[in-house]
Amino acid sequence: MRVGVDLPADIERALLRKCEELDISPSEFIVQLLEWYFFKRKRDIPKEVIEFVNFARKKGVEKAKACRYSDGKFCALETYARLDIDAEPQPLHPYNCLFCSYFSDRRLEEKKDVKVTAQDAEKAYQMAKLAAQIIVKEFGDKLGYRPKMKIEKEEREIKRDDIRKLVEDW
């Protein structure tokens, strides 16, 4: 959602001065001002909700700083995904990082030299086989899968042309 507000020049200067004093960006100041306004209007907001929102914001900021694709202020994936190349990059909002599906923690060391053994492959195969059986059993009719109950065998004579074709294709 995008909200546009036209401010007179004197209010804009006062807003920028206040942002410099608090050492925050103007967009963060506006977000905090709106949150303060709505929290002030609704005095019956439970304390748990306020704590939850503050905790979510704190975790979002932590994720923004720890993400491999972010420098804490801008997201590289979001910036490069924009179609308008000439547009200025938008600063990160903590809630965007909180629910980002591309989050990759740079604090964790990458797992290198992980070797898959035959036992691991066999376990994965057995689990996939079991999962497929469960899905077919539970959702087979909805998926349109109907196994054949009878195996049809074709008995036909082997002809000389068939053998010649097999040998040539070998």
MARBA-3410 file (N, C-alpha, C, O; in Angstrom, 1 decimal):
170
0.9,-1.2,0.0,0.0,0.0,0.0,0.9,1.2,0.0,1.9,1.3,0.7 ~ 0.5,2.2,-0.8,1.3,3.4,-0.8,0.4,4.6,-0.5,-0.7,4.7,-1.0 ~ 0.8,5.4,0.4,0.1,6.6,0.8,0.9,7.8,0.5,2.1,7.9,0.9 ~ 0.3,8.8,-0.2,1.0,10.0,-0.5,0.5,11.2,0.3,-0.8,11.4,0.3 ~ 1.3,12.0,0.9,0.9,13.1,1.6,1.7,14.3,1.2,3.0,14.3,1.2
1.1,15.4,0.9,1.8,16.7,0.5,1.9,17.5,1.8,0.9,17.9,2.4 ~ 3.1,17.8,2.1,3.4,18.6,3.3,3.9,20.0,2.9,4.7,20.1,2.0 ~ 3.5,21.0,3.7,4.1,22.3,3.4,5.6,22.3,3.7,6.1,21.5,4.5 ~ 6.3,23.2,3.1,7.8,23.2,3.3,8.2,23.4,4.7,9.2,22.7,5.1 ~ 7.6,24.2,5.5,8.0,24.4,6.9,7.8,23.1,7.7,8.6,22.8,8.6
6.7,22.4,7.5,6.5,21.2,8.2,7.5,20.1,7.8,7.9,19.3,8.6 ~ 7.8,20.1,6.5,8.7,19.1,6.0,10.1,19.4,6.6,10.8,18.4,7.0 ~ 10.5,20.6,6.7,11.8,20.9,7.4,11.8,20.5,8.8,12.8,19.9,9.3 ~ 10.7,20.8,9.5,10.6,20.4,10.9,10.7,18.8,11.1,11.3,18.3,12.0 ~ 10.0,18.2,10.2,10.0,16.7,10.2,11.4,16.2,9.9,11.9,15.2,10.6
12.1,16.7,9.0,13.5,16.3,8.7,14.4,16.6,9.8,15.3,15.8,10.2 ~ 14.2,17.7,10.5,15.1,18.1,11.6,14.8,17.1,12.8,15.8,16.6,13.4 ~ 13.6,16.7,13.0,13.2,15.8,14.1,13.8,14.4,13.7,14.3,13.7,14.6 ~ 13.8,14.0,12.5,14.3,12.7,12.1,15.8,12.7,12.3,16.4,11.7,12.8 ~ 16.5,13.8,12.0,18.0,13.9,12.2,18.3,13.8,13.7,19.3,13.2,14.1
17.5,14.4,14.6,17.7,14.4,16.0,17.5,13.0,16.5,18.3,12.5,17.4 ~ 16.5,12.3,16.0,16.3,10.9,16.5,17.1,9.9,15.8,17.1,8.7,16.1 ~ 17.8,10.3,14.7,18.7,9.4,14.0,17.9,8.3,13.3,18.3,7.1,13.4 ~ 16.8,8.6,12.7,16.0,7.6,11.9,15.6,8.2,10.6,15.7,9.4,10.4 ~ 15.2,7.4,9.7,14.8,7.9,8.4,13.4,8.4,8.4,12.6,8.1,9.3
13.1,9.3,7.5,11.7,9.9,7.5,10.6,8.9,7.4,9.6,9.0,8.0 ~ 10.9,7.8,6.6,9.8,6.8,6.5,9.6,6.1,7.8,8.4,5.8,8.1 ~ 10.7,5.8,8.5,10.5,5.1,9.8,9.8,6.0,10.8,9.0,5.6,11.6 ~ 10.1,7.3,10.7,9.4,8.3,11.6,7.9,8.3,11.3,7.1,8.3,12.3 ~ 7.6,8.3,10.1,6.1,8.3,9.7,5.5,7.0,10.2,4.3,7.1,10.7
6.1,5.9,10.0,5.5,4.6,10.4,5.3,4.6,11.9,4.3,4.2,12.4 ~ 6.3,5.1,12.7,6.2,5.2,14.1,5.1,6.2,14.5,4.4,5.9,15.5 ~ 5.0,7.3,13.8,4.0,8.3,14.1,2.6,7.7,13.9,1.7,7.9,14.7 ~ 2.4,6.9,12.8,1.1,6.3,12.5,0.8,5.2,13.6,-0.3,5.1,14.0 ~ 1.8,4.4,13.9,1.6,3.4,15.0,1.2,4.1,16.3,0.3,3.6,17.0
1.9,5.1,16.6,1.6,5.8,17.9,0.1,6.4,17.8,-0.6,6.2,18.8 ~ -0.2,6.9,16.7,-1.6,7.5,16.6,-2.7,6.4,16.8,-3.6,6.6,17.5 ~ -2.5,5.3,16.1,-3.5,4.2,16.1,-3.5,3.5,17.5,-4.6,3.1,18.0 ~ -2.3,3.4,18.1,-2.3,2.8,19.4,-2.9,3.7,20.5,-3.5,3.3,21.4 ~ -2.7,5.0,20.3,-3.3,6.0,21.2,-4.8,6.0,21.1,-5.5,6.1,22.1
-5.3,5.9,19.9,-6.8,5.9,19.6,-7.4,4.7,20.3,-8.5,4.7,20.8 ~ -6.7,3.5,20.2,-7.3,2.3,20.8,-6.6,2.0,22.1,-5.6,1.3,22.1 ~ -7.1,2.5,23.1,-6.5,2.3,24.4,-6.8,0.9,25.0,-6.1,0.5,25.9 ~ -7.7,0.2,24.4,-8.1,-1.1,24.9,-7.3,-2.2,24.3,-7.6,-3.4,24.4 ~ -6.2,-1.9,23.6,-5.3,-2.9,23.0,-4.6,-3.6,24.2,-4.0,-3.0,25.0
-4.7,-4.9,24.2,-4.1,-5.7,25.2,-2.5,-5.5,25.2,-1.9,-5.3,24.1 ~ -2.0,-5.6,26.4,-0.5,-5.5,26.5,0.2,-6.5,25.7,1.3,-6.3,25.1 ~ -0.4,-7.7,25.6,0.3,-8.8,24.9,0.4,-8.5,23.4,1.4,-8.9,22.8 ~ -0.6,-7.8,22.9,-0.6,-7.5,21.4,0.6,-6.5,21.2,1.3,-6.6,20.2 ~ 0.7,-5.5,22.0,1.8,-4.5,21.9,3.1,-5.2,22.0,4.0,-4.9,21.2
3.3,-6.1,23.0,4.5,-6.8,23.1,4.8,-7.7,21.9,5.9,-7.8,21.5 ~ 3.7,-8.3,21.4,3.9,-9.1,20.2,4.4,-8.3,19.0,5.3,-8.7,18.3 ~ 3.8,-7.2,18.8,4.1,-6.3,17.7,5.6,-5.8,17.8,6.3,-5.8,16.9 ~ 5.9,-5.4,19.0,7.3,-5.0,19.3,8.3,-6.1,19.1,9.4,-5.9,18.5 ~ 8.0,-7.3,19.5,8.8,-8.5,19.3,9.0,-8.8,17.8,10.0,-9.1,17.4
7.8,-8.7,17.1,7.9,-9.0,15.7,8.7,-8.0,14.9,9.5,-8.4,14.0 ~ 8.6,-6.7,15.3,9.5,-5.7,14.7,10.9,-6.0,15.0,11.8,-5.8,14.1 ~ 11.2,-6.3,16.2,12.6,-6.6,16.6,13.2,-7.8,15.8,14.3,-7.7,15.3 ~ 12.4,-8.9,15.7,12.8,-10.0,14.9,13.0,-9.7,13.5,13.9,-10.2,12.8 ~ 12.1,-8.8,12.9,12.2,-8.4,11.5,13.5,-7.6,11.3,14.2,-7.8,10.3
13.9,-6.8,12.2,15.1,-6.0,12.1,16.3,-6.9,12.2,17.3,-6.8,11.4 ~ 16.3,-7.9,13.1,17.4,-8.9,13.2,17.5,-9.7,11.9,18.6,-9.9,11.4 ~ 16.4,-10.1,11.3,16.5,-10.9,10.1,17.0,-10.0,9.0,17.7,-10.5,8.1 ~ 16.6,-8.7,8.9,17.1,-7.8,7.9,18.6,-7.7,8.0,19.3,-7.6,7.0 ~ 19.2,-7.6,9.2,20.6,-7.4,9.4,21.4,-8.7,9.1,22.5,-8.7,8.7
20.7,-9.9,9.4,21.4,-11.2,9.2,21.2,-11.8,7.8,21.8,-12.8,7.6 ~ 20.3,-11.2,7.0,20.0,-11.8,5.7,21.2,-11.7,4.8,21.9,-10.6,4.7 ~ 21.5,-12.7,4.0,22.5,-12.7,3.1,22.3,-11.7,1.9,23.2,-11.2,1.3 ~ 21.0,-11.4,1.6,20.7,-10.5,0.5,20.4,-9.1,1.0,20.0,-8.3,0.2 ~ 20.7,-8.8,2.2,20.4,-7.4,2.7,21.6,-6.9,3.4,22.4,-7.6,4.0
21.7,-5.5,3.4,22.7,-4.9,4.2,22.1,-4.2,5.4,22.8,-3.5,6.1 ~ 20.9,-4.5,5.7,20.2,-4.0,6.9,19.3,-2.8,6.5,18.4,-2.4,7.3 ~ 19.6,-2.2,5.4,18.8,-1.1,5.0,18.0,-1.3,3.7,16.9,-0.9,3.5 ~ 18.6,-2.1,2.8,18.0,-2.4,1.5,18.1,-3.9,1.2,19.1,-4.5,1.6 ~ 17.1,-4.4,0.4,17.2,-5.8,0.1,17.6,-5.9,-1.4,17.0,-5.3,-2.3
18.6,-6.7,-1.7,19.2,-6.8,-3.1,18.1,-7.5,-4.0,18.0,-7.1,-5.1 ~ 17.5,-8.5,-3.4,16.5,-9.2,-4.3,15.4,-8.4,-4.7,14.9,-8.4,-5.8 ~ 14.9,-7.6,-3.7,13.8,-6.7,-4.0,14.2,-5.6,-4.9,13.4,-5.2,-5.8 ~ 15.4,-5.1,-4.8,15.8,-4.0,-5.6,16.0,-4.5,-7.1,15.6,-3.8,-8.0 ~ 16.6,-5.7,-7.2,16.9,-6.2,-8.6,15.6,-6.7,-9.2,15.5,-6.8,-10.5
14.6,-7.0,-8.5,13.4,-7.6,-9.0,12.5,-6.5,-9.5,11.5,-6.7,-10.3 ~ 12.8,-5.2,-9.2,11.9,-4.1,-9.7,12.1,-3.9,-11.2,13.2,-4.1,-11.7 ~ 11.0,-3.6,-11.8,11.0,-3.4,-13.3,11.5,-2.1,-13.6,12.2,-1.9,-14.7 ~ 11.3,-1.1,-12.8,11.7,0.3,-13.1,13.2,0.4,-12.5,13.4,0.6,-11.3 ~ 14.1,0.4,-13.4,15.5,0.4,-13.1,16.0,1.8,-12.5,16.8,1.8,-11.7
15.4,2.8,-13.0,15.7,4.2,-12.6,15.2,4.6,-11.3,15.6,5.6,-10.7 ~ 14.3,3.8,-10.7,13.7,4.1,-9.4,14.7,3.9,-8.3,15.5,3.1,-8.3 ~ 14.5,4.8,-7.3,15.4,4.6,-6.1,15.0,3.4,-5.3,13.8,3.1,-5.2 ~ 16.0,2.7,-4.7,15.6,1.5,-3.9,14.8,1.9,-2.7,15.1,2.9,-2.1 ~ 13.9,1.1,-2.4,13.0,1.4,-1.2,13.7,0.8,0.1,14.2,-0.4,0.0
13.7,1.5,1.2,14.3,0.9,2.4,13.4,-0.2,2.9,12.2,-0.3,2.6 ~ 14.1,-1.1,3.6,13.4,-2.3,4.1,12.5,-1.9,5.2,12.7,-1.0,6.0 ~ 11.4,-2.7,5.3,10.5,-2.6,6.5,10.6,-3.9,7.2,10.7,-4.9,6.6 ~ 10.7,-3.8,8.5,11.0,-5.1,9.3,10.0,-6.2,9.0,10.3,-7.4,9.1 ~ 8.7,-5.8,8.8,7.7,-6.8,8.6,7.9,-7.6,7.2,7.5,-8.7,7.1
8.5,-6.9,6.2,8.8,-7.6,5.0,9.8,-8.7,5.2,9.7,-9.7,4.7 ~ 10.8,-8.4,6.0,11.9,-9.3,6.3,11.4,-10.5,7.2,11.8,-11.6,7.1 ~ 10.4,-10.2,8.0,9.9,-11.2,9.0,9.3,-12.3,8.2,9.4,-13.5,8.6 ~ 8.6,-12.0,7.1,7.9,-13.1,6.4,8.5,-13.4,5.0,7.8,-13.9,4.2 ~ 9.7,-13.0,4.8,10.4,-13.2,3.5,10.7,-14.7,3.3,11.3,-15.3,4.2
10.3,-15.2,2.2,10.6,-16.6,1.9,12.0,-16.8,1.4,12.4,-18.0,1.3 ~ 12.7,-15.8,1.0,14.1,-15.9,0.5,15.1,-15.7,1.5,16.3,-15.6,1.2 ~ 14.7,-15.6,2.8,15.7,-15.3,3.9,16.8,-16.4,3.9,16.5,-17.6,3.9 ~ 18.0,-16.0,4.0,19.1,-16.9,4.1,20.1,-16.3,5.1,20.7,-15.2,4.9 ~ 20.3,-16.9,6.2,21.0,-16.4,7.4,22.5,-16.5,7.1,23.1,-17.6,6.8
23.2,-15.3,7.1,24.6,-15.3,6.8,25.4,-15.7,8.0,26.6,-16.0,7.9 ~ 24.8,-15.8,9.2,25.5,-16.2,10.4,25.8,-17.7,10.4,26.8,-18.1,11.0 ~ 25.0,-18.4,9.7,25.2,-19.9,9.7,26.2,-20.2,8.7,26.3,-19.7,7.6 ~ 27.1,-21.1,9.1,28.1,-21.5,8.2,27.5,-22.5,7.2,26.6,-23.3,7.5 ~ 27.9,-22.4,6.0,27.4,-23.3,5.0,27.9,-24.7,5.2,29.1,-24.9,5.6
27.1,-25.7,5.0,27.5,-27.0,5.2,28.3,-27.5,3.9,27.7,-27.6,2.9 ~ 29.5,-27.7,4.2,30.4,-28.1,3.1,30.8,-29.6,3.3,30.8,-30.1,4.4 ~ 31.2,-30.2,2.3,31.7,-31.6,2.3,30.6,-32.5,3.0,31.0,-33.5,3.7 ~ 29.4,-32.3,2.7,28.3,-33.2,3.2,28.2,-34.3,2.1,27.9,-34.1,1.0 ~ 28.5,-35.5,2.5,28.5,-36.7,1.6,27.2,-37.5,1.9,27.0,-37.9,3.1
26.5,-37.9,0.9,25.3,-38.7,1.0,25.8,-40.1,0.9,26.4,-40.5,-0.1 ~ 25.4,-40.9,1.9,25.8,-42.4,1.8,24.6,-43.1,1.2,23.6,-42.6,0.9 ~ 24.9,-44.4,0.8,23.9,-45.2,0.2,22.7,-45.4,1.2,21.6,-45.5,0.8 ~ 23.0,-45.5,2.5,21.9,-45.7,3.5,21.0,-44.4,3.5,19.8,-44.6,3.6 ~ 21.6,-43.2,3.4,20.8,-42.0,3.4,19.9,-42.0,2.1,18.7,-41.6,2.2
20.5,-42.4,1.0,19.7,-42.4,-0.2,18.6,-43.4,-0.1,17.5,-43.2,-0.6 ~ 18.9,-44.6,0.4,17.8,-45.6,0.6,16.7,-45.1,1.5,15.5,-45.4,1.3 ~ 17.1,-44.5,2.6,16.1,-43.9,3.5,15.2,-42.9,2.8,14.0,-42.9,3.0 ~ 15.8,-42.0,2.1,15.1,-41.0,1.4,14.1,-41.6,0.3,13.0,-41.2,0.2 ~ 14.6,-42.7,-0.3,13.8,-43.4,-1.3,12.6,-44.0,-0.6,11.5,-44.0,-1.1
12.8,-44.7,0.5,11.8,-45.4,1.2,10.7,-44.3,1.8,9.5,-44.6,1.7 ~ 11.2,-43.2,2.2,10.3,-42.2,2.7,9.4,-41.6,1.6,8.2,-41.4,1.7 ~ 10.1,-41.4,0.4,9.3,-40.9,-0.8,8.3,-41.9,-1.2,7.2,-41.6,-1.6 ~ 8.7,-43.2,-1.2,7.8,-44.3,-1.6,6.6,-44.3,-0.7,5.4,-44.4,-1.1 ~ 6.8,-44.2,0.6,5.8,-44.2,1.6,4.9,-43.0,1.5,3.6,-43.1,1.6
5.5,-41.9,1.3,4.7,-40.6,1.1,3.8,-40.8,-0.2,2.6,-40.4,-0.2 ~ 4.3,-41.3,-1.3,3.5,-41.5,-2.5,2.4,-42.5,-2.2,1.3,-42.3,-2.7 ~ 2.6,-43.5,-1.5,1.6,-44.5,-1.2,0.5,-43.8,-0.4,-0.7,-44.0,-0.6 ~ 0.8,-43.0,0.6,-0.2,-42.3,1.4,-1.0,-41.4,0.6,-2.2,-41.3,0.7 ~ -0.3,-40.6,-0.3,-1.0,-39.6,-1.1,-2.0,-40.3,-2.0,-3.1,-39.9,-2.2
-1.5,-41.4,-2.7,-2.4,-42.2,-3.6,-3.6,-42.8,-2.8,-4.7,-42.8,-3.3 ~ -3.3,-43.3,-1.6,-4.4,-43.9,-0.8,-5.4,-42.8,-0.4,-6.6,-43.1,-0.5 ~ -5.0,-41.6,0.1,-5.9,-40.6,0.6,-6.5,-39.8,-0.5,-7.7,-39.5,-0.5 ~ -5.7,-39.4,-1.5,-6.2,-38.5,-2.5,-6.2,-39.0,-4.0,-6.3,-38.3,-4.9 ~ -6.1,-40.3,-4.1,-6.0,-40.9,-5.4,-7.2,-40.6,-6.3,-7.0,-40.3,-7.5
-8.4,-40.6,-5.8,-9.6,-40.3,-6.6,-9.6,-38.8,-7.0,-10.0,-38.5,-8.1 ~ -9.2,-38.0,-6.1,-9.2,-36.5,-6.4,-8.1,-36.2,-7.4,-8.3,-35.2,-8.2 ~ -7.1,-36.9,-7.4,-6.0,-36.6,-8.3,-6.2,-37.2,-9.7,-5.5,-36.9,-10.7 ~ -7.2,-38.1,-9.8,-7.5,-38.7,-11.1,-6.7,-40.0,-11.3,-6.7,-40.5,-12.5 ~ -6.1,-40.5,-10.3,-5.2,-41.7,-10.5,-6.1,-42.9,-10.2,-6.7,-43.0,-9.2
-6.1,-43.8,-11.2,-6.8,-45.1,-11.0,-5.9,-46.2,-11.5,-5.7,-46.3,-12.7 ~ -5.4,-46.9,-10.5,-4.5,-48.0,-10.9,-5.2,-49.1,-11.7,-6.4,-49.4,-11.4 ~ -4.5,-49.8,-12.6,-5.1,-50.9,-13.3,-5.2,-52.1,-12.4,-4.2,-52.4,-11.7 ~ -6.3,-52.7,-12.5,-6.4,-53.9,-11.6,-5.9,-55.2,-12.3,-5.6,-56.2,-11.7 ~ -5.9,-55.2,-13.6,-5.5,-56.4,-14.4,-4.4,-56.0,-15.3,-4.4,-55.0,-16.1
-3.4,-56.8,-15.3,-2.3,-56.6,-16.2,-2.6,-57.3,-17.5,-2.9,-58.5,-17.5 ~ -2.5,-56.6,-18.6,-2.8,-57.2,-19.9,-1.5,-57.6,-20.5,-0.5,-56.8,-20.7 ~ -1.4,-58.8,-20.9,-0.2,-59.3,-21.6,-0.5,-59.5,-23.1,-1.6,-60.0,-23.5 ~ 0.4,-59.0,-23.9,0.2,-59.2,-25.3,1.1,-60.3,-25.7,2.3,-60.3,-25.6 ~ 0.5,-61.3,-26.3,1.3,-62.4,-26.8,1.3,-62.3,-28.3,0.3,-62.3,-29.0
2.5,-62.1,-28.9,2.6,-62.0,-30.3,3.9,-62.8,-30.8,4.8,-63.0,-30.0 ~ 3.9,-63.1,-32.0,5.0,-63.8,-32.5,6.2,-62.8,-32.8,6.0,-61.7,-33.1 ~ 7.3,-63.4,-32.6,8.5,-62.6,-32.9,8.9,-62.8,-34.3,9.1,-64.0,-34.8 ~ 8.9,-61.8,-35.1,9.1,-61.9,-36.5,10.6,-61.6,-36.8,11.3,-60.9,-36.1 ~ 11.0,-62.0,-38.0,12.4,-61.8,-38.4,12.7,-60.3,-38.6,13.8,-59.9,-38.2
11.7,-59.5,-39.0,11.9,-58.1,-39.2,12.1,-57.4,-37.9,12.9,-56.4,-37.7 ~ 11.4,-57.9,-36.8,11.6,-57.3,-35.5,13.0,-57.5,-35.0,13.6,-56.6,-34.4 ~ 13.5,-58.7,-35.2,14.9,-59.0,-34.7,15.9,-58.2,-35.5,16.8,-57.7,-34.9 ~ 15.7,-58.1,-36.8,16.6,-57.3,-37.6,16.6,-55.8,-37.2,17.6,-55.2,-37.1 ~ 15.4,-55.3,-36.9,15.3,-53.9,-36.4,16.0,-53.7,-35.1,16.7,-52.7,-34.9
15.8,-54.6,-34.2,16.5,-54.6,-32.9,18.0,-54.6,-33.0,18.7,-53.8,-32.4 ~ 18.5,-55.5,-33.9,20.0,-55.6,-34.1,20.5,-54.3,-34.7,21.6,-53.8,-34.4 ~ 19.8,-53.7,-35.7,20.3,-52.5,-36.4,20.3,-51.3,-35.4,21.2,-50.5,-35.5 ~ 19.3,-51.3,-34.5,19.2,-50.2,-33.6,20.2,-50.3,-32.4,20.4,-49.3,-31.7 ~ 20.7,-51.4,-32.3,21.7,-51.7,-31.2,22.8,-50.8,-31.3,23.8,-50.8,-30.5
END
